[in-house]
Amino acid sequence: MKSKLRSIGFVAFILAGLSWLAETAFYGDIDANGILQESFFLPLTFILAALGIVLLLASLLVKFRR
């Protein structure tokens, strides 16, 4: 159980990193009208990073509980 949680947590961190790279590569600029162009990748980065932290903490909890 703990290795599955740890693996999914690491995958969530990798996906968060890829979302951040997509955000910085394709979005996040200010257009000619002075409006910031954002995408769904920025909130997705924070959601996946938080999920990764929760899953890694849960795997540690399972490890210390045994």
PDB file of N, CA, C and O in Angstrom, chain B, residues numbered from 101:
ATOM      1  N   MET B 101       0.820  -1.197   0.000  1.00  0.00           N
ATOM      2  CA  MET B 101       0.000   0.000   0.000  1.00  0.00           C
ATOM      3  C   MET B 101       0.861   1.258   0.000  1.00  0.00           C
ATOM      4  O   MET B 101       0.594   2.198  -0.749  1.00  0.00           O
ATOM      5  N   LYS B 102       1.905   1.275   0.848  1.00  0.00           N
ATOM      6  CA  LYS B 102       2.714   2.487   0.942  1.00  0.00           C
ATOM      7  C   LYS B 102       3.508   2.733  -0.337  1.00  0.00           C
ATOM      8  O   LYS B 102       3.738   3.884  -0.707  1.00  0.00           O
ATOM      9  N   SER B 103       3.933   1.658  -1.024  1.00  0.00           N
ATOM     10  CA  SER B 103       4.684   1.875  -2.256  1.00  0.00           C
ATOM     11  C   SER B 103       3.780   2.408  -3.362  1.00  0.00           C
ATOM     12  O   SER B 103       4.234   3.172  -4.214  1.00  0.00           O
ATOM     13  N   LYS B 104       2.514   2.019  -3.360  1.00  0.00           N
ATOM     14  CA  LYS B 104       1.575   2.574  -4.341  1.00  0.00           C
ATOM     15  C   LYS B 104       1.335   4.047  -4.081  1.00  0.00           C
ATOM     16  O   LYS B 104       1.327   4.854  -5.012  1.00  0.00           O
ATOM     17  N   LEU B 105       1.138   4.405  -2.808  1.00  0.00           N
ATOM     18  CA  LEU B 105       0.930   5.810  -2.464  1.00  0.00           C
ATOM     19  C   LEU B 105       2.161   6.641  -2.825  1.00  0.00           C
ATOM     20  O   LEU B 105       2.045   7.742  -3.363  1.00  0.00           O
ATOM     21  N   ARG B 106       3.331   6.102  -2.524  1.00  0.00           N
ATOM     22  CA  ARG B 106       4.567   6.822  -2.829  1.00  0.00           C
ATOM     23  C   ARG B 106       4.745   6.975  -4.326  1.00  0.00           C
ATOM     24  O   ARG B 106       5.143   8.042  -4.793  1.00  0.00           O
ATOM     25  N   SER B 107       4.460   5.931  -5.088  1.00  0.00           N
ATOM     26  CA  SER B 107       4.600   6.002  -6.546  1.00  0.00           C
ATOM     27  C   SER B 107       3.623   7.003  -7.153  1.00  0.00           C
ATOM     28  O   SER B 107       3.997   7.794  -8.020  1.00  0.00           O
ATOM     29  N   ILE B 108       2.387   6.969  -6.704  1.00  0.00           N
ATOM     30  CA  ILE B 108       1.394   7.914  -7.224  1.00  0.00           C
ATOM     31  C   ILE B 108       1.757   9.339  -6.816  1.00  0.00           C
ATOM     32  O   ILE B 108       1.529  10.274  -7.584  1.00  0.00           O
ATOM     33  N   GLY B 109       2.316   9.518  -5.625  1.00  0.00           N
ATOM     34  CA  GLY B 109       2.764  10.835  -5.187  1.00  0.00           C
ATOM     35  C   GLY B 109       3.871  11.382  -6.059  1.00  0.00           C
ATOM     36  O   GLY B 109       3.862  12.560  -6.419  1.00  0.00           O
ATOM     37  N   PHE B 110       4.831  10.527  -6.403  1.00  0.00           N
ATOM     38  CA  PHE B 110       5.912  10.964  -7.280  1.00  0.00           C
ATOM     39  C   PHE B 110       5.402  11.270  -8.689  1.00  0.00           C
ATOM     40  O   PHE B 110       5.859  12.219  -9.325  1.00  0.00           O
ATOM     41  N   VAL B 111       4.462  10.471  -9.168  1.00  0.00           N
ATOM     42  CA  VAL B 111       3.868  10.739 -10.484  1.00  0.00           C
ATOM     43  C   VAL B 111       3.131  12.076 -10.467  1.00  0.00           C
ATOM     44  O   VAL B 111       3.184  12.827 -11.442  1.00  0.00           O
ATOM     45  N   ALA B 112       2.447  12.374  -9.369  1.00  0.00           N
ATOM     46  CA  ALA B 112       1.750  13.663  -9.248  1.00  0.00           C
ATOM     47  C   ALA B 112       2.755  14.810  -9.282  1.00  0.00           C
ATOM     48  O   ALA B 112       2.486  15.840  -9.899  1.00  0.00           O
ATOM     49  N   PHE B 113       3.914  14.653  -8.628  1.00  0.00           N
ATOM     50  CA  PHE B 113       4.943  15.690  -8.682  1.00  0.00           C
ATOM     51  C   PHE B 113       5.511  15.854 -10.084  1.00  0.00           C
ATOM     52  O   PHE B 113       5.773  16.976 -10.516  1.00  0.00           O
ATOM     53  N   ILE B 114       5.705  14.758 -10.795  1.00  0.00           N
ATOM     54  CA  ILE B 114       6.210  14.837 -12.168  1.00  0.00           C
ATOM     55  C   ILE B 114       5.201  15.543 -13.060  1.00  0.00           C
ATOM     56  O   ILE B 114       5.572  16.386 -13.877  1.00  0.00           O
ATOM     57  N   LEU B 115       3.925  15.202 -12.907  1.00  0.00           N
ATOM     58  CA  LEU B 115       2.885  15.874 -13.695  1.00  0.00           C
ATOM     59  C   LEU B 115       2.779  17.351 -13.330  1.00  0.00           C
ATOM     60  O   LEU B 115       2.502  18.182 -14.195  1.00  0.00           O
ATOM     61  N   ALA B 116       2.996  17.684 -12.063  1.00  0.00           N
ATOM     62  CA  ALA B 116       2.996  19.093 -11.654  1.00  0.00           C
ATOM     63  C   ALA B 116       4.145  19.836 -12.324  1.00  0.00           C
ATOM     64  O   ALA B 116       3.979  20.970 -12.774  1.00  0.00           O
ATOM     65  N   GLY B 117       5.290  19.208 -12.390  1.00  0.00           N
ATOM     66  CA  GLY B 117       6.431  19.824 -13.065  1.00  0.00           C
ATOM     67  C   GLY B 117       6.187  20.016 -14.555  1.00  0.00           C
ATOM     68  O   GLY B 117       6.552  21.045 -15.124  1.00  0.00           O
ATOM     69  N   LEU B 118       5.572  19.026 -15.182  1.00  0.00           N
ATOM     70  CA  LEU B 118       5.258  19.149 -16.606  1.00  0.00           C
ATOM     71  C   LEU B 118       4.208  20.225 -16.852  1.00  0.00           C
ATOM     72  O   LEU B 118       4.278  20.937 -17.854  1.00  0.00           O
ATOM     73  N   SER B 119       3.242  20.354 -15.957  1.00  0.00           N
ATOM     74  CA  SER B 119       2.241  21.416 -16.082  1.00  0.00           C
ATOM     75  C   SER B 119       2.887  22.784 -15.936  1.00  0.00           C
ATOM     76  O   SER B 119       2.544  23.721 -16.658  1.00  0.00           O
ATOM     77  N   TRP B 120       3.822  22.898 -15.001  1.00  0.00           N
ATOM     78  CA  TRP B 120       4.521  24.166 -14.817  1.00  0.00           C
ATOM     79  C   TRP B 120       5.346  24.511 -16.056  1.00  0.00           C
ATOM     80  O   TRP B 120       5.382  25.666 -16.482  1.00  0.00           O
ATOM     81  N   LEU B 121       6.010  23.503 -16.633  1.00  0.00           N
ATOM     82  CA  LEU B 121       6.782  23.753 -17.858  1.00  0.00           C
ATOM     83  C   LEU B 121       5.880  24.183 -19.008  1.00  0.00           C
ATOM     84  O   LEU B 121       6.238  25.078 -19.773  1.00  0.00           O
ATOM     85  N   ALA B 122       4.718  23.558 -19.137  1.00  0.00           N
ATOM     86  CA  ALA B 122       3.777  23.949 -20.182  1.00  0.00           C
ATOM     87  C   ALA B 122       3.277  25.366 -19.956  1.00  0.00           C
ATOM     88  O   ALA B 122       3.119  26.128 -20.909  1.00  0.00           O
ATOM     89  N   GLU B 123       3.029  25.724 -18.708  1.00  0.00           N
ATOM     90  CA  GLU B 123       2.570  27.085 -18.389  1.00  0.00           C
ATOM     91  C   GLU B 123       3.630  28.114 -18.761  1.00  0.00           C
ATOM     92  O   GLU B 123       3.323  29.135 -19.377  1.00  0.00           O
ATOM     93  N   THR B 124       4.873  27.845 -18.387  1.00  0.00           N
ATOM     94  CA  THR B 124       5.922  28.823 -18.661  1.00  0.00           C
ATOM     95  C   THR B 124       6.300  28.863 -20.133  1.00  0.00           C
ATOM     96  O   THR B 124       6.739  29.901 -20.627  1.00  0.00           O
ATOM     97  N   ALA B 125       6.138  27.756 -20.837  1.00  0.00           N
ATOM     98  CA  ALA B 125       6.516  27.727 -22.248  1.00  0.00           C
ATOM     99  C   ALA B 125       5.463  28.349 -23.151  1.00  0.00           C
ATOM    100  O   ALA B 125       5.810  29.014 -24.127  1.00  0.00           O
ATOM    101  N   PHE B 126       4.195  28.151 -22.851  1.00  0.00           N
ATOM    102  CA  PHE B 126       3.147  28.564 -23.782  1.00  0.00           C
ATOM    103  C   PHE B 126       2.293  29.724 -23.285  1.00  0.00           C
ATOM    104  O   PHE B 126       1.691  30.427 -24.097  1.00  0.00           O
ATOM    105  N   TYR B 127       2.224  29.942 -21.983  1.00  0.00           N
ATOM    106  CA  TYR B 127       1.329  30.950 -21.423  1.00  0.00           C
ATOM    107  C   TYR B 127       2.094  31.831 -20.449  1.00  0.00           C
ATOM    108  O   TYR B 127       3.314  31.725 -20.323  1.00  0.00           O
ATOM    109  N   GLY B 128       1.373  32.692 -19.770  1.00  0.00           N
ATOM    110  CA  GLY B 128       1.973  33.516 -18.739  1.00  0.00           C
ATOM    111  C   GLY B 128       2.539  34.824 -19.247  1.00  0.00           C
ATOM    112  O   GLY B 128       3.246  35.511 -18.510  1.00  0.00           O
ATOM    113  N   ASP B 129       2.252  35.183 -20.471  1.00  0.00           N
ATOM    114  CA  ASP B 129       2.740  36.435 -21.024  1.00  0.00           C
ATOM    115  C   ASP B 129       1.670  37.518 -20.917  1.00  0.00           C
ATOM    116  O   ASP B 129       0.497  37.234 -20.673  1.00  0.00           O
ATOM    117  N   ILE B 130       2.092  38.741 -21.103  1.00  0.00           N
ATOM    118  CA  ILE B 130       1.167  39.867 -21.155  1.00  0.00           C
ATOM    119  C   ILE B 130       0.988  40.227 -22.624  1.00  0.00           C
ATOM    120  O   ILE B 130       1.965  40.461 -23.336  1.00  0.00           O
ATOM    121  N   ASP B 131      -0.263  40.271 -23.073  1.00  0.00           N
ATOM    122  CA  ASP B 131      -0.508  40.553 -24.491  1.00  0.00           C
ATOM    123  C   ASP B 131      -0.401  42.048 -24.770  1.00  0.00           C
ATOM    124  O   ASP B 131      -0.067  42.831 -23.881  1.00  0.00           O
ATOM    125  N   ALA B 132      -0.684  42.435 -26.000  1.00  0.00           N
ATOM    126  CA  ALA B 132      -0.530  43.820 -26.431  1.00  0.00           C
ATOM    127  C   ALA B 132      -1.483  44.769 -25.702  1.00  0.00           C
ATOM    128  O   ALA B 132      -1.204  45.963 -25.594  1.00  0.00           O
ATOM    129  N   ASN B 133      -2.588  44.255 -25.211  1.00  0.00           N
ATOM    130  CA  ASN B 133      -3.562  45.088 -24.490  1.00  0.00           C
ATOM    131  C   ASN B 133      -3.249  45.205 -23.000  1.00  0.00           C
ATOM    132  O   ASN B 133      -3.975  45.881 -22.272  1.00  0.00           O
ATOM    133  N   GLY B 134      -2.192  44.564 -22.542  1.00  0.00           N
ATOM    134  CA  GLY B 134      -1.822  44.616 -21.140  1.00  0.00           C
ATOM    135  C   GLY B 134      -2.552  43.620 -20.271  1.00  0.00           C
ATOM    136  O   GLY B 134      -2.603  43.785 -19.052  1.00  0.00           O
ATOM    137  N   ILE B 135      -3.127  42.574 -20.880  1.00  0.00           N
ATOM    138  CA  ILE B 135      -3.869  41.556 -20.136  1.00  0.00           C
ATOM    139  C   ILE B 135      -2.989  40.321 -19.976  1.00  0.00           C
ATOM    140  O   ILE B 135      -2.385  39.835 -20.932  1.00  0.00           O
ATOM    141  N   LEU B 136      -2.937  39.833 -18.748  1.00  0.00           N
ATOM    142  CA  LEU B 136      -2.150  38.636 -18.465  1.00  0.00           C
ATOM    143  C   LEU B 136      -2.856  37.414 -19.029  1.00  0.00           C
ATOM    144  O   LEU B 136      -4.031  37.187 -18.740  1.00  0.00           O
ATOM    145  N   GLN B 137      -2.157  36.636 -19.821  1.00  0.00           N
ATOM    146  CA  GLN B 137      -2.710  35.427 -20.425  1.00  0.00           C
ATOM    147  C   GLN B 137      -2.340  34.221 -19.561  1.00  0.00           C
ATOM    148  O   GLN B 137      -1.171  33.843 -19.482  1.00  0.00           O
ATOM    149  N   GLU B 138      -3.319  33.633 -18.930  1.00  0.00           N
ATOM    150  CA  GLU B 138      -3.116  32.460 -18.083  1.00  0.00           C
ATOM    151  C   GLU B 138      -3.870  31.279 -18.676  1.00  0.00           C
ATOM    152  O   GLU B 138      -4.753  31.446 -19.517  1.00  0.00           O
ATOM    153  N   SER B 139      -3.513  30.105 -18.234  1.00  0.00           N
ATOM    154  CA  SER B 139      -4.171  28.897 -18.704  1.00  0.00           C
ATOM    155  C   SER B 139      -4.584  28.055 -17.505  1.00  0.00           C
ATOM    156  O   SER B 139      -4.433  28.470 -16.356  1.00  0.00           O
ATOM    157  N   PHE B 140      -5.095  26.893 -17.782  1.00  0.00           N
ATOM    158  CA  PHE B 140      -5.488  25.960 -16.737  1.00  0.00           C
ATOM    159  C   PHE B 140      -4.274  25.255 -16.136  1.00  0.00           C
ATOM    160  O   PHE B 140      -4.387  24.609 -15.094  1.00  0.00           O
ATOM    161  N   PHE B 141      -3.109  25.375 -16.789  1.00  0.00           N
ATOM    162  CA  PHE B 141      -1.936  24.657 -16.312  1.00  0.00           C
ATOM    163  C   PHE B 141      -1.422  25.180 -14.973  1.00  0.00           C
ATOM    164  O   PHE B 141      -0.883  24.405 -14.182  1.00  0.00           O
ATOM    165  N   LEU B 142      -1.576  26.475 -14.702  1.00  0.00           N
ATOM    166  CA  LEU B 142      -1.074  27.016 -13.440  1.00  0.00           C
ATOM    167  C   LEU B 142      -1.837  26.464 -12.239  1.00  0.00           C
ATOM    168  O   LEU B 142      -1.199  25.984 -11.302  1.00  0.00           O
ATOM    169  N   PRO B 143      -3.168  26.507 -12.217  1.00  0.00           N
ATOM    170  CA  PRO B 143      -3.858  25.886 -11.072  1.00  0.00           C
ATOM    171  C   PRO B 143      -3.651  24.376 -11.017  1.00  0.00           C
ATOM    172  O   PRO B 143      -3.596  23.792  -9.934  1.00  0.00           O
ATOM    173  N   LEU B 144      -3.538  23.749 -12.179  1.00  0.00           N
ATOM    174  CA  LEU B 144      -3.300  22.308 -12.216  1.00  0.00           C
ATOM    175  C   LEU B 144      -1.960  21.967 -11.573  1.00  0.00           C
ATOM    176  O   LEU B 144      -1.831  20.934 -10.917  1.00  0.00           O
ATOM    177  N   THR B 145      -0.967  22.829 -11.760  1.00  0.00           N
ATOM    178  CA  THR B 145       0.337  22.625 -11.129  1.00  0.00           C
ATOM    179  C   THR B 145       0.208  22.595  -9.619  1.00  0.00           C
ATOM    180  O   THR B 145       0.750  21.705  -8.964  1.00  0.00           O
ATOM    181  N   PHE B 146      -0.512  23.568  -9.057  1.00  0.00           N
ATOM    182  CA  PHE B 146      -0.662  23.629  -7.600  1.00  0.00           C
ATOM    183  C   PHE B 146      -1.508  22.475  -7.075  1.00  0.00           C
ATOM    184  O   PHE B 146      -1.222  21.943  -6.002  1.00  0.00           O
ATOM    185  N   ILE B 147      -2.525  22.085  -7.798  1.00  0.00           N
ATOM    186  CA  ILE B 147      -3.375  20.968  -7.371  1.00  0.00           C
ATOM    187  C   ILE B 147      -2.573  19.667  -7.351  1.00  0.00           C
ATOM    188  O   ILE B 147      -2.651  18.900  -6.391  1.00  0.00           O
ATOM    189  N   LEU B 148      -1.806  19.422  -8.410  1.00  0.00           N
ATOM    190  CA  LEU B 148      -1.022  18.188  -8.479  1.00  0.00           C
ATOM    191  C   LEU B 148       0.104  18.177  -7.448  1.00  0.00           C
ATOM    192  O   LEU B 148       0.409  17.129  -6.877  1.00  0.00           O
ATOM    193  N   ALA B 149       0.723  19.327  -7.207  1.00  0.00           N
ATOM    194  CA  ALA B 149       1.774  19.387  -6.193  1.00  0.00           C
ATOM    195  C   ALA B 149       1.196  19.124  -4.804  1.00  0.00           C
ATOM    196  O   ALA B 149       1.796  18.398  -4.012  1.00  0.00           O
ATOM    197  N   ALA B 150       0.039  19.706  -4.504  1.00  0.00           N
ATOM    198  CA  ALA B 150      -0.603  19.461  -3.208  1.00  0.00           C
ATOM    199  C   ALA B 150      -1.000  17.993  -3.068  1.00  0.00           C
ATOM    200  O   ALA B 150      -0.837  17.400  -2.002  1.00  0.00           O
ATOM    201  N   LEU B 151      -1.520  17.412  -4.144  1.00  0.00           N
ATOM    202  CA  LEU B 151      -1.876  15.999  -4.118  1.00  0.00           C
ATOM    203  C   LEU B 151      -0.644  15.126  -3.888  1.00  0.00           C
ATOM    204  O   LEU B 151      -0.702  14.149  -3.141  1.00  0.00           O
ATOM    205  N   GLY B 152       0.462  15.477  -4.524  1.00  0.00           N
ATOM    206  CA  GLY B 152       1.702  14.737  -4.314  1.00  0.00           C
ATOM    207  C   GLY B 152       2.175  14.806  -2.879  1.00  0.00           C
ATOM    208  O   GLY B 152       2.623  13.803  -2.325  1.00  0.00           O
ATOM    209  N   ILE B 153       2.081  15.983  -2.267  1.00  0.00           N
ATOM    210  CA  ILE B 153       2.488  16.141  -0.868  1.00  0.00           C
ATOM    211  C   ILE B 153       1.602  15.303   0.046  1.00  0.00           C
ATOM    212  O   ILE B 153       2.099  14.622   0.942  1.00  0.00           O
ATOM    213  N   VAL B 154       0.294  15.351  -0.179  1.00  0.00           N
ATOM    214  CA  VAL B 154      -0.637  14.583   0.645  1.00  0.00           C
ATOM    215  C   VAL B 154      -0.369  13.083   0.512  1.00  0.00           C
ATOM    216  O   VAL B 154      -0.369  12.359   1.508  1.00  0.00           O
ATOM    217  N   LEU B 155      -0.145  12.626  -0.700  1.00  0.00           N
ATOM    218  CA  LEU B 155       0.099  11.192  -0.899  1.00  0.00           C
ATOM    219  C   LEU B 155       1.418  10.745  -0.285  1.00  0.00           C
ATOM    220  O   LEU B 155       1.494   9.653   0.280  1.00  0.00           O
ATOM    221  N   LEU B 156       2.451  11.563  -0.384  1.00  0.00           N
ATOM    222  CA  LEU B 156       3.725  11.189   0.228  1.00  0.00           C
ATOM    223  C   LEU B 156       3.628  11.192   1.752  1.00  0.00           C
ATOM    224  O   LEU B 156       4.205  10.329   2.413  1.00  0.00           O
ATOM    225  N   LEU B 157       2.904  12.153   2.305  1.00  0.00           N
ATOM    226  CA  LEU B 157       2.696  12.155   3.751  1.00  0.00           C
ATOM    227  C   LEU B 157       1.869  10.953   4.193  1.00  0.00           C
ATOM    228  O   LEU B 157       2.124  10.378   5.251  1.00  0.00           O
ATOM    229  N   ALA B 158       0.883  10.573   3.391  1.00  0.00           N
ATOM    230  CA  ALA B 158       0.078   9.391   3.724  1.00  0.00           C
ATOM    231  C   ALA B 158       0.935   8.130   3.678  1.00  0.00           C
ATOM    232  O   ALA B 158       0.765   7.237   4.508  1.00  0.00           O
ATOM    233  N   SER B 159       1.852   8.048   2.720  1.00  0.00           N
ATOM    234  CA  SER B 159       2.716   6.860   2.661  1.00  0.00           C
ATOM    235  C   SER B 159       3.644   6.804   3.867  1.00  0.00           C
ATOM    236  O   SER B 159       3.954   5.722   4.366  1.00  0.00           O
ATOM    237  N   LEU B 160       4.090   7.974   4.340  1.00  0.00           N
ATOM    238  CA  LEU B 160       4.912   7.992   5.558  1.00  0.00           C
ATOM    239  C   LEU B 160       4.096   7.590   6.782  1.00  0.00           C
ATOM    240  O   LEU B 160       4.592   6.889   7.664  1.00  0.00           O
ATOM    241  N   LEU B 161       2.851   8.034   6.830  1.00  0.00           N
ATOM    242  CA  LEU B 161       1.974   7.670   7.940  1.00  0.00           C
ATOM    243  C   LEU B 161       1.746   6.163   7.976  1.00  0.00           C
ATOM    244  O   LEU B 161       1.774   5.553   9.046  1.00  0.00           O
ATOM    245  N   VAL B 162       1.523   5.569   6.823  1.00  0.00           N
ATOM    246  CA  VAL B 162       1.319   4.121   6.750  1.00  0.00           C
ATOM    247  C   VAL B 162       2.584   3.392   7.178  1.00  0.00           C
ATOM    248  O   VAL B 162       2.517   2.361   7.846  1.00  0.00           O
ATOM    249  N   LYS B 163       3.741   3.932   6.790  1.00  0.00           N
ATOM    250  CA  LYS B 163       5.023   3.305   7.138  1.00  0.00           C
ATOM    251  C   LYS B 163       5.254   3.331   8.648  1.00  0.00           C
ATOM    252  O   LYS B 163       5.672   2.326   9.223  1.00  0.00           O
ATOM    253  N   PHE B 164       4.986   4.471   9.299  1.00  0.00           N
ATOM    254  CA  PHE B 164       5.248   4.578  10.739  1.00  0.00           C
ATOM    255  C   PHE B 164       4.173   3.901  11.585  1.00  0.00           C
ATOM    256  O   PHE B 164       4.414   3.576  12.748  1.00  0.00           O
ATOM    257  N   ARG B 165       3.012   3.691  11.023  1.00  0.00           N
ATOM    258  CA  ARG B 165       1.927   3.044  11.764  1.00  0.00           C
ATOM    259  C   ARG B 165       2.181   1.554  11.939  1.00  0.00           C
ATOM    260  O   ARG B 165       1.656   0.943  12.870  1.00  0.00           O
ATOM    261  N   ARG B 166       2.975   0.966  11.063  1.00  0.00           N
ATOM    262  CA  ARG B 166       3.237  -0.480  11.158  1.00  0.00           C
ATOM    263  C   ARG B 166       4.344  -0.796  12.090  1.00  0.00           C
ATOM    264  O   ARG B 166       4.680  -1.966  12.274  1.00  0.00           O
TER     265      ARG B 166
END
